[in-house]
Each structure stands twice: as C-alpha cells, then as structure tokens.
C-alpha cells in the first residue's frame, strides 16, 4: 500500500514483491533498520543509502527481543505517522512496518548469537540484548535482500556485531557505518533523549565533552589509559551521571586496550535520571 508518496509494506511477502520489481530493473537496494522515533540521525542513514543505492527501504519495528524485562519496551516512543513523513522527506522509497507476529510467528525458536564483539560493554550491562539485535538484523537482511545496510556509529558495538554477523554467515550485503549526528552542544541524537527533563538536557552534553577531553589526553599520553579513564569517570559522576562504563577498545575488534597502540574507540554508557545514554568517539595516538 502507499501512504502519500511513500510505499508501506507490512508483510515480508509485500516487501519482497517490491524489492523483486526493483531487482528486475537492476536497481540497487539500501536498507535502513530503525525502531522509529525518527530523528536527524536516522535521516542521515537514509540520505547515505540514497547516495549509494537507487532504492531505499527503511524498516520501522520496535524489536521486543532486544529489551530486557526491566527496560523500556512498552514506553519506547512510537509515532508511525510522523516517522513516515520524515522518511518520505529524506527520500526513502518504502517503509517496512511488520507486526511482532509477522517477525516472530507462533513457534519461532531461532536466535543468532554473535560472540567476541558482543561481549563486555553493553553486552555485559544488557544481557541478551545483542542476541535480539543480531536475530532481528539477520531477518531484516534476508527479508529485504538488500545490497547495503546502513547503521549509525553512535551504536558502535552494535555496528561491530552486525559486521561480524554478516562476515561469519556469508550474508551478501555491505554494511556501512554512518557518522554520529549531534546537537550543536555535542549531545548525540537518540530517540531516548526525549526522556530527558529540561534540567537533565542541560547536563547531558557533558558526556561528549568528557569523551573529547579523555580522547585528547590519551592521544597525548598513550600509556596513561587507566588514569585517564578514572578521571573521566570521576568527571561524569561529579556531573550527575551514574556510569555503567567508560572504556577504551580496539576500533576493529573491540578488544580491551591497556595502552593506546593504534586506532581505538572510547565508549561510554551512563544514566541520567531515568535515561540511559551511550556515546563513543574515535581515538588514535598522535
């Protein structure tokens, strides 16, 4: 079916029918998986897909299997009408909006577990999260049969999990990472930013400032990883955050780094009130 000028598919068969018609014309297909609550970070993914492919499919599915029982699945922001309008403005051709029953029909009993890069960081603080992510992404890639799929670098560990999934299972798709989109004060765009109170929103950019300060210190003194991270955690705590982690990991494999010896990523997860924020930046020795 079509909504305005954008097509909507609510079943796998309808999605595949649309993709097959594009394939018949030798058009490349880009996939942008989302859980909705669309913001400029998502739209940057759509624009990147539009730049690399003739056709763009965005998915809109709040995936229950990546939420723990204590997390915000029921409260996660949902506004299909606004999301469709945003996708249309950004240039998506079709939005795939399956139900939970369409994605996980009765008797569904398969999950995808990605080791290595899923361990530690959010993998430790959100048990089962990346199994839910890997399972739904594997399904979306196979359902859409896309040539490329686009993921934001803000969720850097997720990006690494998806790349390992595709490599290990020989799924013929190119995974493209897209740079984090930020507010003018540095806060990374996230659907969960809507949970911040006005006072918390004023505090939230401190996370990015601490990441930048820590990255600069590490670049100047690559051996001082432990002390730099300790100072960063203390600065976040003093600013009002509850810190899950602030860690330095290898950029290509997310292996823990005791000293900065090559391209790395500084990753953090914090709580501010009821909102959990994640962010990361690249780090390299001078």
N, C-alpha and C positions, 0 to 999 in steps of 0.2 A: 504494500500500500504506500501511498505518497502523502506526506504532510507538508503542505505548501509546495516548495520546490525540492524537498529532500525526501528520499525514499526511506521507508521504515520496514525492516524485516523483524518479525517476532518468532520465527521458527528457523531451525537450521536449514530446512529444505528451501525456504524462501531466500535465505542468504545465499545458498549455493546456486540457486537458479540465477540470481542477479550476477554473481561472480562468473558463472559459466557464460553468460551473454557478453561480458567484458572480455573474457578469455578468447572467445570466438573472434573478437576484433583485435587480438594480440595486445590488449591493454594491460599494463602492469597494475597490480593491486597493492595498496598500502593499508595496513591495519593499525588503528589506534585504540588499544584497550583502555577503558575507563570505568570507574564506578559512579560517574555522574558528578553532580555539584560542580559543573564545569566552570573553570576559570581560565585566565590567560595562559597558565602553564599547560593545560590540556590543549588549548588552541594553538600553541606553538608546536605541539606534536602534529596536529592536523596540517598546519602550514608546511612543516617539514615533509610530511607524507605527500602533500600536494606537489611539493617541489621535486620529489623523486619518483612519483608514480602518476599514471593517467587517472586512476580511480582511487578513492579513499573510502574505506569503511571504518567507522568508529563504533565501538561496542559500548553499551550502557547497561551495566549489570553489577549490582551490589552483591558481591560473592560471599555467601554466608560461611563457606568453609575456611576462609582466611581470618575469621574473627573468633577469638576465644569467648567462652561464655560470659566473662566479665567485661568484654569490650562493647563498643557502641554500635552494633549492627542495627538494632531497632531504631536508634536515634540518628543514624547516619543521614546527612541531608539528601533529600530527593526532590527534584523538580523537573519532571520529564519535559514539560512544555518549554521552560527556559533553556534546558540543555539542548533540545532540538533546534531552537532558534540560534543558539550560539554555534552549534555545529554547522548549521546552514551558512551563517555569516563567514565562517572560517573556510568553507569550501569542501566540506565532506559531501560525498555522493549518496551514502546510505548509512543509516544507523541501525545496528543490530541490537534489539532490546528483548532478550529472551526472559522468560519466567524462570524461577528456581526449578520448577518441574521440567521445563524444557532442557535445562542444563544438567539436572540431576534427577532423571526419571526414577520411578519406583524400582528398587533392586540395584541401583547404582552402587558399585562396590570396588571401584578402582581409584587409586590415588598415585600421584607421582612424587617421589621423594628424591630431592637433589641434595647430595652430600657436599662436604667441603665448604663451598662458599656460603651455604645456608647456615653454617654453624657459628655460634657466637653472635655478638651484636644483637640485632632484632631476633635472630634465631633463638637466642638464649632467653630474651625477655618476652617473646611471644611464641611459646611452644606451639608447633603445628601450623603457624602462620604461613611459612614458605611452602609447605606441602599443599596448602589450599591455593596459594598463588600459582605454583608450578602446575597443579592439576587443571585449574581453570585456563591458564595461558596455553597449555598444551591443547586443550579442547578448542579454544578460540583459533589457534593457528591452523589446526586441522579442519575446523569448520569453514574457515574463510579461505584456506589455501592461498594466503597472501604471499606476495614476493618479498615484502619487507614489513616489519612491525616496529613501532616507534614507542620508546619508553623514556621517561624523564630521568635525568641524572640525580634529581633530588632523592629518589628512592634508589640509591646506588647499589645497595646489596641486592635488591630485587632485580635490577638490571643485570648484575652478575649471575644471579640464579637463572634468569631466563636465557642468558647466553650459554651457560653450561648445559641447561636442559636441551637447547637446540643442537648444540655440538654433540652431546652424548647420544641423543636419539636420532641423529641424522635427519632432522626436520629441515626441508629445503626452503629456508626463509632467512633473510638477512635481518639481523637485529640492530637497530640504530638507536644510539643514545642521544638525547637532546638536552642541551644545557639547561640548568635550573633557571626558572624565571623568578625574579624577585621584585618586591615592592621597592619604591625609592629609598626606603630606610634599610634595605637589605634583607628583610624577612622573606624567606622562601614562600612562594604561593602554595597553598594547600587548602583542600576542602575543609579541613578541620580548623583552619584559622577562624571560621565563623563561630566557633565555640568560645573564643577569647572575649573576655569583658573589655571594656574600653581601657581600664587600668592595665590589664594584662597585655593588651595590644601595644601599649607604650613600652612595656618591658621586653616584649618578645624579640625585638631586633638585637638585643644583647647577645643572643645565641650566635648570630652571624659574626658579630664583632669579636667575640671570643675565639671563634674558629679562625678568623683572619689574623688576629694577634698571635694565636698559637702557631699557625702555619708560618708566619713571618719569623717567629722565634726559632722554629725548627729548621727553617731554611738557613738561618744564620749559624745555628749550632746543632748540627745533625745528631750529635751524641747525647743531647740533653732531652731525650724523649720523655723519660719518666717525670722529671721535674717540670717540664713544660705542660704535660697533661695534668699534673697535680695542681699547678697554678690555674689552668683553665677551668678545672672542676671547681676549685675554690671560688673563682670569679663568678661562675654560673650560680653556685649556691648562695653567694652573697647577694646576687641579683634577684633571688627569689625562686630559682628553679630547683626542682628535685631531679637529680641527674641519674639516668639509667646507665649511660656510658659516654665517655669521650675517649676515642681510641685512634691510633694510627695503624693503618693496614696497607698492604701492598695494593697498588691500583689494579693490577691484572688478576690477582688471585685472592685478595682479601686476607692474606696471611699476616698474622701479627708482626709488627716491626718494633724491635727494641732500639734501633737506631735508623735514622733516615739515610738509606743507602741506594735510593732510586725513586722512580715515580711512586707516589703514595697517595692515600686518601685519608683525610682526617674526618671521622664520622662521629656524630653525636645524636643522642636521643634524650630528651628532657620532658619533664612535666611542668606545666604552668597552670595552676588551678586544676581544672578537670581536663585540660587539653594536653595531649602528647604531641610534641613537635620533634621532627627529625630534620637533620641537615648535614651537609658534608661539603668539603672543598678539596681541590687538588693541592698537593704539596710536592715540591721537588727541591733537592739541595741546590744551592747556588753554585 
